Amino acid sequence: MRRIKDLDIDELHEIVERVKALRSEGHSYGRIVGMISDEYNLKLSKATVIRWCKGTHSPFNKIRAIHSDPSPELSYVIGVYLGDGSVHRKSNGRYLIKLKVIDREFAEAFANALEKLGIRATVGFERDSTRVDRFYVEGSNKTMFQLLSGPWERLFSLAGEYPAQFLKGFFDSEGFPVISAGRTFTVQVAAVNSDLVVLGFIRKLLETLGISSKISKLYSKGHRVVIRGEEYSSNVDMFILWISRFGDVMRFAKEIGFTARRKEAKLRRAIELKLHYPDGKAVRLWHEEYKRGSRGYVPRANLFKPLLNSQREGAAGGSWPSPGGVWYGKDTREKEG
């Protein structure tokens, strides 16, 4: 049988109103306890029913109110949660919303979104000898915990009210630019996730912004993967969503983009080179500015970037337009191939 702490805030409101209605109909406190038990599979004490009916105690006193109506901040938080965010219920009664990432901008953005929803957030930095050092964000709120751990249909419905902000949160978590600089120069954006339902929803929302994408299997359960020099066996199938056409990549950069500076700078520079130079020169300039590391291309230190052709010639609109509105602000690792 359930207890009060197992209820979400909406059901708790419903039960409190039901208790008061039963009392107004003349039922005894003991009878109300039994009726609520039968109707809601909920264990209530007679003393609790008396306090609720007389108004001497409210079960909402310990629940911090938050802004749970559709909003840009809520959509962003949901996007992050479906990527790298997590929730945990502690034995001490705290309901944690957590994020651990390597990019300060992303951590601060997630914390800002939580704060705007009414959740106090702590941002810190932890050193870990077993993996990369990371920034962490931690907030505690029962309502948000229950929302995020509830049915995905509700999360999708809320997130869809502000698709660009939701997609930004998800791509901040799971997305990355993919640059190919061989014989040709190509710019793509991808995101990796183990859940096809989530990726299918992402694809539909991208379509509402005029961005085409496709989904394929990256590898199957049991596949051996190497992460930071350690080999692991994947316990899930993994899928990848691709934004491949250059026009769609440009629209992604304008409408969504990345919060982490390293991702955003890489994507912007690749788009600049693709827009203003033929493949051969774009490839050469890219290799002058970026070198391939163990986890994808990384910028070379203290490199002066040459002017673009259009900037050199003084043409109007020569530089790539900055992506539209950046709302907040990660990434656990560069997943670029």
Sequence and secondary structure as in RCSB ss.txt:
>XXXX:A:sequence
MRRIKDLDIDELHEIVERVKALRSEGHSYGRIVGMISDEYNLKLSKATVIRWCKGTHSPFNKIRAIHSDPSPELS
YVIGVYLGDGSVHRKSNGRYLIKLKVIDREFAEAFANALEKLGIRATVGFERDSTRVDRFYVEGSNKTMFQLLSG
PWERLFSLAGEYPAQFLKGFFDSEGFPVISAGRTFTVQVAAVNSDLVVLGFIRKLLETLGISSKISKLYSKGHRV
VIRGEEYSSNVDMFILWISRFGDVMRFAKEIGFTARRKEAKLRRAIELKLHYPDGKAVRLWHEEYKRGSRGYVPR
ANLFKPLLNSQREGAAGGSWPSPGGVWYGKDTREKEG
>XXXX:A:secstr
 B GGGS HHHHHHHHHHHHHHHHTT  HHHHHHHHHHHH B   HHHHHHHHHTS  TTTTS     SS HHHH
HHHHHHTTT EEEE TTS EEEEEEES HHHHHHHHHHHHHTT  EEEEEE  TTS  EEEEEEE HHHHHHHTS
 HHHHHHHHTTSHHHHHHHHHHHHEEEEEEESSSEEEEEEEEES HHHHHHHHHHHHHTT   EEEEEE TT EE
EETTEEEE SS EEEEEE SHHHHHHHHHHT  SSHHHHHHHHHHHHHHHHS HHHHHHHHHHHEEEETTEEEE 
TT      HHHHTT TT S    S       SS    
